[in-house]
Amino acid sequence: MQQTDMGVQARGGVITQEDPNLVTIRTRLPAGVLSLAQFRGLSEIAERYGADHLHLTTRQTVEIPHLDPARIEEIARDLEANGTPVGAEHNEVVNVVACPGTDRCKLANVETIELARTIDAKFFGREMPVKVRITIAGCPNGCNNALLNEIGIIGRIRPVRTPGLCTGCGTCVHYCREKAVTIRNGACILDQDRCVLCGMCIKSCPYTLIRSEDRHYLVLVGGMSGRHPAVGRELVRVDSPEKVVEVVDRIVYWIYRTAREGRLLGQQLDEMGFDAFKGRIEKEFGAPQSP
């Protein structure tokens, strides 16, 4: 798979507006992170080419609206020099989204920003039969809707109780949003069927009697937002960011080879042979364990 360069005008990041005499340019910002210098640079570029504002998108990019199409080449060169090049929007791998992860969020179970940058460097802009959105969530709270993307990656962790030492204070019960924890006979009991492996009970225990194990990434495929939202199907769980990148590589190649244009990925998983693909991935990376 190679990205064919048909010129700046043909890139997905150049979007024709309702007024066909103007375009919006969407930038490429992996995980939505940019330096202060890059932020200032975007403002200066927008002003230089006549835009009076910037627009922040849901996929953690910045758009510059109301631009003259005749100056696209100039704008693209300036954006490239600023480290914020023209992005993607067509049937291709578009900007990779990530929550703050363990860098900042006290609820996160895994690192997300560097993983997003690694995935972006390897896959961004790949021509595909369908648009491929990749989102990384540091925990099952899913603030960035990883469940509703073509490829969703979610960091999870398994809580393990220390038997015989629980005081029954009920703090973990209060913090569990799934009502998966109850107090019985002075001890907390976990309902495995309700638990989503978010780890909030681990962090909430004032006596550190709930330890964590099995930190992993759950990878889902075929989520859909838009008019008819649907949660992606669970594909596999892996225990390292390196394996996540390998799994994403397999998914991208599978989509490229088997998906068809004209419909969202989630609408054609069965005819693409998702179950057989899942079996191959589980054989290569290990079948998921039960929560």
VOPAGU-2260 file (C-alpha; in pm, 1 decimal, decimal comma):
REM VOPAGU-2260
SITE   aa  ch    i         X         Y         Z
SITE  MET   A    0       0,0       0,0       0,0
SITE  GLN   A    1     137,0     335,5     -99,9
SITE  GLN   A    2      -7,4     682,5     -82,5
SITE  THR   A    3     -34,8     833,1    -429,2
SITE  ASP   A    4      52,7    1201,7    -436,5
SITE  MET   A    5    -186,2    1363,8    -685,4
SITE  GLY   A    6    -104,2    1715,4    -572,1
SITE  VAL   A    7    -218,1    1923,8    -280,2
SITE  GLN   A    8    -554,5    1998,7    -441,3
SITE  ALA   A    9    -649,0    1630,3    -440,3
SITE  ARG   A   10    -567,9    1569,7     -75,6
SITE  GLY   A   11    -850,1    1501,8     162,0
SITE  GLY   A   12    -738,8    1787,5     382,3
SITE  VAL   A   13    -844,4    2039,3     118,5
SITE  ILE   A   14   -1221,4    2073,9     155,9
SITE  THR   A   15   -1439,7    2268,4     -87,8
SITE  GLN   A   16   -1682,7    2492,1      97,1
SITE  GLU   A   17   -2047,8    2569,1      20,0
SITE  ASP   A   18   -1910,3    2864,4    -169,5
SITE  PRO   A   19   -1708,5    2678,9    -437,7
SITE  ASN   A   20   -1472,1    2973,9    -467,8
SITE  LEU   A   21   -1332,9    2903,9    -120,4
SITE  VAL   A   22   -1171,4    2607,5      50,7
SITE  THR   A   23   -1099,6    2497,4     405,6
SITE  ILE   A   24    -767,4    2330,5     480,1
SITE  ARG   A   25    -757,0    2069,0     752,9
SITE  THR   A   26    -421,0    2009,3     919,9
SITE  ARG   A   27    -256,1    1693,0    1045,4
SITE  LEU   A   28    -208,8    1691,5    1422,9
SITE  PRO   A   29    -154,6    1340,6    1565,9
SITE  ALA   A   30    -340,2    1310,8    1899,3
SITE  GLY   A   31    -427,9    1679,8    1873,8
SITE  VAL   A   32     -93,7    1782,4    2022,7
SITE  LEU   A   33      93,8    2084,7    1892,5
SITE  SER   A   34     362,8    2302,8    2038,7
SITE  LEU   A   35     306,4    2664,7    2133,6
SITE  ALA   A   36     522,8    2765,4    1839,4
SITE  GLN   A   37     310,4    2557,2    1602,7
SITE  PHE   A   38      -6,1    2708,5    1748,5
SITE  ARG   A   39     129,1    3058,1    1690,2
SITE  GLY   A   40     240,7    2952,6    1343,7
SITE  LEU   A   41    -108,5    2837,0    1249,1
SITE  SER   A   42    -250,3    3169,2    1359,7
SITE  GLU   A   43       8,3    3357,9    1155,5
SITE  ILE   A   44     -52,1    3142,4     847,8
SITE  ALA   A   45    -428,3    3190,8     874,2
SITE  GLU   A   46    -386,3    3566,3     901,6
SITE  ARG   A   47    -136,5    3573,7     616,0
SITE  TYR   A   48    -383,3    3412,9     377,5
SITE  GLY   A   49    -689,3    3611,0     480,3
SITE  ALA   A   50    -864,6    3383,7     732,3
SITE  ASP   A   51   -1004,3    3555,3    1040,3
SITE  HIS   A   52   -1029,2    3248,6    1265,8
SITE  LEU   A   53    -928,2    2885,0    1314,7
SITE  HIS   A   54   -1166,2    2592,9    1370,6
SITE  LEU   A   55   -1099,9    2300,4    1608,3
SITE  THR   A   56   -1243,5    1972,9    1475,9
SITE  THR   A   57   -1377,9    1668,5    1656,0
SITE  ARG   A   58   -1079,3    1467,7    1532,8
SITE  GLN   A   59    -830,4    1687,9    1716,6
SITE  THR   A   60    -716,2    1884,2    1413,8
SITE  VAL   A   61    -724,9    2252,8    1325,2
SITE  GLU   A   62    -891,7    2384,7    1011,5
SITE  ILE   A   63    -821,9    2714,9     837,5
SITE  PRO   A   64   -1142,2    2826,7     660,5
SITE  HIS   A   65   -1230,3    3063,0     375,4
SITE  LEU   A   66    -907,3    3031,2     177,5
SITE  ASP   A   67    -837,2    3112,7    -186,9
SITE  PRO   A   68    -794,2    2784,7    -384,4
SITE  ALA   A   69    -534,6    2953,1    -605,5
SITE  ARG   A   70    -300,0    2976,7    -306,0
SITE  ILE   A   71    -326,3    2616,5    -187,6
SITE  GLU   A   72      30,9    2528,8    -287,9
SITE  GLU   A   73     172,4    2825,2     -95,3
SITE  ILE   A   74     -37,4    2750,5     211,3
SITE  ALA   A   75      62,4    2383,7     204,0
SITE  ARG   A   76     432,4    2474,3     197,8
SITE  ASP   A   77     390,1    2706,9     493,8
SITE  LEU   A   78     194,3    2445,6     687,4
SITE  GLU   A   79     460,9    2184,1     618,0
SITE  ALA   A   80     731,6    2419,2     742,9
SITE  ASN   A   81     524,6    2477,8    1056,6
SITE  GLY   A   82     507,7    2103,8    1130,2
SITE  THR   A   83     130,5    2105,1    1077,5
SITE  PRO   A   84      91,4    1974,0     720,8
SITE  VAL   A   85    -226,2    1929,6     519,8
SITE  GLY   A   86    -437,1    1652,3     671,3
SITE  ALA   A   87    -673,1    1385,7     538,9
SITE  GLU   A   88   -1048,1    1342,0     506,9
SITE  HIS   A   89   -1117,5    1117,1     205,1
SITE  ASN   A   90   -1106,8     736,1     192,6
SITE  GLU   A   91    -777,6     710,1     374,9
SITE  VAL   A   92    -636,8     676,6     724,9
SITE  VAL   A   93    -716,4    1014,6     880,7
SITE  ASN   A   94    -585,5    1200,1    1186,2
SITE  VAL   A   95    -526,2     963,4    1478,7
SITE  VAL   A   96    -712,0    1072,5    1792,8
SITE  ALA   A   97    -604,3    1007,5    2152,4
SITE  CYS   A   98    -711,7    1116,1    2498,9
SITE  PRO   A   99    -441,2    1248,3    2736,6
SITE  GLY   A  100    -377,8     898,1    2873,6
SITE  THR   A  101    -141,4     848,5    3164,4
SITE  ASP   A  102      41,3    1169,8    3076,9
SITE  ARG   A  103    -230,6    1372,1    3252,1
SITE  CYS   A  104    -548,0    1179,9    3327,7
SITE  LYS   A  105    -582,3    1017,8    3670,2
SITE  LEU   A  106    -832,7     765,5    3529,8
SITE  ALA   A  107    -615,6     642,5    3241,6
SITE  ASN   A  108    -475,1     290,5    3239,5
SITE  VAL   A  109    -233,7     321,4    2945,4
SITE  GLU   A  110     -14,9     572,8    2763,1
SITE  THR   A  111    -186,3     709,3    2452,9
SITE  ILE   A  112      -4,0    1007,7    2300,4
SITE  GLU   A  113     315,8     835,4    2187,6
SITE  LEU   A  114     114,5     537,9    2067,3
SITE  ALA   A  115     -99,4     772,1    1856,1
SITE  ARG   A  116     212,0     934,6    1710,8
SITE  THR   A  117     359,7     596,0    1624,9
SITE  ILE   A  118      41,0     480,5    1454,5
SITE  ASP   A  119      11,8     810,7    1268,5
SITE  ALA   A  120     370,5     792,9    1142,3
SITE  LYS   A  121     309,2     444,4    1004,0
SITE  PHE   A  122     -41,8     468,9     862,6
SITE  PHE   A  123    -158,7     828,8     816,2
SITE  GLY   A  124    -278,4     910,8     466,2
SITE  ARG   A  125    -286,2     552,7     337,7
SITE  GLU   A  126    -533,1     527,4      49,7
SITE  MET   A  127    -817,4     296,7     148,1
SITE  PRO   A  128   -1152,2     186,6       3,1
SITE  VAL   A  129   -1321,7     343,9     307,1
SITE  LYS   A  130   -1236,0     615,9     552,7
SITE  VAL   A  131   -1042,4     472,1     847,9
SITE  ARG   A  132   -1060,7     661,8    1176,4
SITE  ILE   A  133    -837,4     542,1    1461,4
SITE  THR   A  134    -898,0     651,0    1818,8
SITE  ILE   A  135    -710,7     558,1    2136,8
SITE  ALA   A  136    -877,8     580,9    2478,1
SITE  GLY   A  137    -676,1     542,5    2797,2
SITE  CYS   A  138    -965,2     375,3    2979,2
SITE  PRO   A  139   -1320,2     244,4    2916,5
SITE  ASN   A  140   -1472,2     582,6    3002,4
SITE  GLY   A  141   -1407,5     651,0    2633,8
SITE  CYS   A  142   -1419,4    1031,1    2641,5
SITE  ASN   A  143   -1316,4    1033,4    2274,3
SITE  ASN   A  144   -1564,8     766,4    2155,7
SITE  ALA   A  145   -1314,6     495,9    2062,0
SITE  LEU   A  146   -1607,3     252,5    2044,5
SITE  LEU   A  147   -1751,6     442,1    1746,4
SITE  ASN   A  148   -1446,4     439,4    1518,3
SITE  GLU   A  149   -1332,0     205,1    1244,4
SITE  ILE   A  150   -1044,3     110,9    1474,7
SITE  GLY   A  151   -1082,8     170,7    1847,1
SITE  ILE   A  152    -814,2     101,8    2107,8
SITE  ILE   A  153    -903,6     105,7    2478,2
SITE  GLY   A  154    -673,7      66,9    2779,3
SITE  ARG   A  155    -811,8    -164,0    3047,6
SITE  ILE   A  156    -694,5    -315,6    3375,4
SITE  ARG   A  157    -817,6    -598,4    3593,8
SITE  PRO   A  158    -890,1    -534,9    3965,8
SITE  VAL   A  159    -786,7    -803,9    4214,7
SITE  ARG   A  160    -906,8    -794,1    4575,3
SITE  THR   A  161    -672,3    -872,2    4864,2
SITE  PRO   A  162    -865,3   -1140,9    5052,3
SITE  GLY   A  163    -923,4   -1107,6    5425,3
SITE  LEU   A  164    -808,9    -745,0    5459,2
SITE  CYS   A  165   -1100,8    -543,0    5321,3
SITE  THR   A  166   -1253,7    -315,0    5584,9
SITE  GLY   A  167   -1586,0    -286,6    5401,3
SITE  CYS   A  168   -1563,7      93,3    5391,5
SITE  GLY   A  169   -1760,7     102,3    5066,1
SITE  THR   A  170   -1544,5     358,8    4884,9
SITE  CYS   A  171   -1503,6     132,3    4583,2
SITE  VAL   A  172   -1881,6      77,5    4574,7
SITE  HIS   A  173   -1934,4     451,6    4559,2
SITE  TYR   A  174   -1689,4     499,2    4271,4
SITE  CYS   A  175   -1795,3     200,0    4058,8
SITE  ARG   A  176   -2022,8     330,1    3784,3
SITE  GLU   A  177   -2123,9     -19,5    3673,8
SITE  LYS   A  178   -2259,0    -128,1    4015,0
SITE  ALA   A  179   -2018,6    -419,1    3986,3
SITE  VAL   A  180   -1899,8    -393,1    4347,8
SITE  THR   A  181   -2107,7    -468,0    4658,1
SITE  ILE   A  182   -2029,5    -509,1    5026,9
SITE  ARG   A  183   -2116,1    -844,4    5179,0
SITE  ASN   A  184   -2027,3    -950,5    5530,2
SITE  GLY   A  185   -1783,1    -660,0    5561,8
SITE  ALA   A  186   -1594,6    -727,7    5238,5
SITE  CYS   A  187   -1624,2    -598,0    4882,0
SITE  ILE   A  188   -1739,2    -846,6    4619,4
SITE  LEU   A  189   -1679,9    -794,2    4247,5
SITE  ASP   A  190   -1938,4    -901,1    3989,8
SITE  GLN   A  191   -1718,9   -1006,3    3696,5
SITE  ASP   A  192   -2007,9    -987,8    3451,8
SITE  ARG   A  193   -2068,3    -619,6    3526,6
SITE  CYS   A  194   -1703,9    -512,0    3549,2
SITE  VAL   A  195   -1570,7    -324,8    3244,1
SITE  LEU   A  196   -1208,8    -327,8    3366,7
SITE  CYS   A  197   -1187,3      49,6    3405,4
SITE  GLY   A  198    -975,3      36,6    3723,1
SITE  MET   A  199   -1164,6     309,3    3909,8
SITE  CYS   A  200   -1209,5      85,7    4213,1
SITE  ILE   A  201    -833,6      29,0    4225,9
SITE  LYS   A  202    -761,2     398,9    4235,3
SITE  SER   A  203   -1039,2     470,9    4485,3
SITE  CYS   A  204    -940,6     223,4    4758,9
SITE  PRO   A  205    -803,1     433,4    5051,2
SITE  TYR   A  206    -614,6     132,9    5189,4
SITE  THR   A  207    -465,7      13,6    4856,3
SITE  LEU   A  208    -616,9    -330,0    4908,2
SITE  ILE   A  209    -723,2    -362,9    4545,5
SITE  ARG   A  210    -428,5    -430,0    4321,0
SITE  SER   A  211    -413,1    -426,6    3943,8
SITE  GLU   A  212    -308,3    -692,1    3697,5
SITE  ASP   A  213    -347,6    -772,2    3329,0
SITE  ARG   A  214    -304,5    -417,2    3196,4
SITE  HIS   A  215    -391,4    -442,8    2827,5
SITE  TYR   A  216    -529,9    -279,6    2514,2
SITE  LEU   A  217    -864,6    -391,1    2373,5
SITE  VAL   A  218    -882,2    -344,1    1996,0
SITE  LEU   A  219   -1219,8    -304,4    1826,9
SITE  VAL   A  220   -1310,3    -282,1    1458,1
SITE  GLY   A  221   -1602,3    -136,9    1264,6
SITE  GLY   A  222   -1746,6     124,1    1496,1
SITE  MET   A  223   -1970,5     386,2    1335,9
SITE  SER   A  224   -2075,2     736,3    1436,6
SITE  GLY   A  225   -2290,7     964,7    1227,3
SITE  ARG   A  226   -2653,2     891,1    1138,2
SITE  HIS   A  227   -2657,9     531,1    1256,1
SITE  PRO   A  228   -2400,4     490,9    1533,9
SITE  ALA   A  229   -2285,7     142,8    1630,9
SITE  VAL   A  230   -2022,2       5,0    1863,8
SITE  GLY   A  231   -1723,4    -167,6    1704,5
SITE  ARG   A  232   -1673,5    -541,9    1739,0
SITE  GLU   A  233   -1408,7    -672,3    1975,9
SITE  LEU   A  234   -1116,4    -813,5    1781,8
SITE  VAL   A  235    -836,4    -891,6    2026,3
SITE  ARG   A  236    -661,2    -776,6    2340,9
SITE  VAL   A  237    -284,6    -731,0    2355,1
SITE  ASP   A  238     -45,1    -638,6    2633,3
SITE  SER   A  239     190,5    -385,3    2474,7
SITE  PRO   A  240     181,9     -78,7    2247,8
SITE  GLU   A  241     414,4    -259,2    2006,1
SITE  LYS   A  242     154,8    -532,8    1959,9
SITE  VAL   A  243    -116,9    -270,1    1913,5
SITE  VAL   A  244      77,9    -128,8    1617,7
SITE  GLU   A  245     116,2    -479,7    1474,2
SITE  VAL   A  246    -256,8    -546,6    1508,4
SITE  VAL   A  247    -342,0    -212,7    1345,8
SITE  ASP   A  248    -109,3    -306,0    1059,5
SITE  ARG   A  249    -303,5    -630,8    1006,9
SITE  ILE   A  250    -637,7    -447,7    1022,0
SITE  VAL   A  251    -536,4    -177,0     775,2
SITE  TYR   A  252    -410,5    -436,7     527,1
SITE  TRP   A  253    -727,2    -646,2     569,2
SITE  ILE   A  254    -948,8    -342,1     508,0
SITE  TYR   A  255    -742,6    -243,4     204,2
SITE  ARG   A  256    -775,9    -590,9      53,4
SITE  THR   A  257   -1137,5    -674,9     133,9
SITE  ALA   A  258   -1350,0    -362,8     194,5
SITE  ARG   A  259   -1556,4    -199,4     -79,8
SITE  GLU   A  260   -1621,9     166,3    -148,9
SITE  GLY   A  261   -1959,5     325,5     -92,4
SITE  ARG   A  262   -2039,6     198,2     257,0
SITE  LEU   A  263   -1893,9     239,5     603,3
SITE  LEU   A  264   -1662,7     -32,8     726,9
SITE  GLY   A  265   -1905,5    -133,8    1001,1
SITE  GLN   A  266   -2175,9    -201,8     742,7
SITE  GLN   A  267   -1973,9    -465,5     558,8
SITE  LEU   A  268   -1782,4    -656,2     826,1
SITE  ASP   A  269   -1973,5    -981,1     774,2
SITE  GLU   A  270   -1922,5    -996,1     399,2
SITE  MET   A  271   -1556,2    -911,3     456,7
SITE  GLY   A  272   -1525,1   -1224,1     670,3
SITE  PHE   A  273   -1474,2   -1058,1    1007,1
SITE  ASP   A  274   -1507,2   -1379,6    1208,0
SITE  ALA   A  275   -1239,1   -1555,1    1002,2
SITE  PHE   A  276   -1013,3   -1249,9    1031,6
SITE  LYS   A  277   -1070,4   -1239,0    1407,6
SITE  GLY   A  278    -973,5   -1605,7    1428,6
SITE  ARG   A  279    -645,9   -1539,6    1246,2
SITE  ILE   A  280    -563,8   -1242,9    1469,3
SITE  GLU   A  281    -641,7   -1439,1    1785,7
SITE  LYS   A  282    -422,0   -1722,6    1664,9
SITE  GLU   A  283    -135,3   -1482,0    1604,2
SITE  PHE   A  284    -171,6   -1262,4    1912,9
SITE  GLY   A  285    -363,1   -1485,1    2153,5
SITE  ALA   A  286    -736,0   -1520,5    2216,4
SITE  PRO   A  287    -882,2   -1267,5    2463,8
SITE  GLN   A  288    -925,7   -1384,4    2819,6
SITE  SER   A  289   -1259,3   -1354,6    2994,5
SITE  PRO   A  290   -1286,9   -1053,7    3229,8
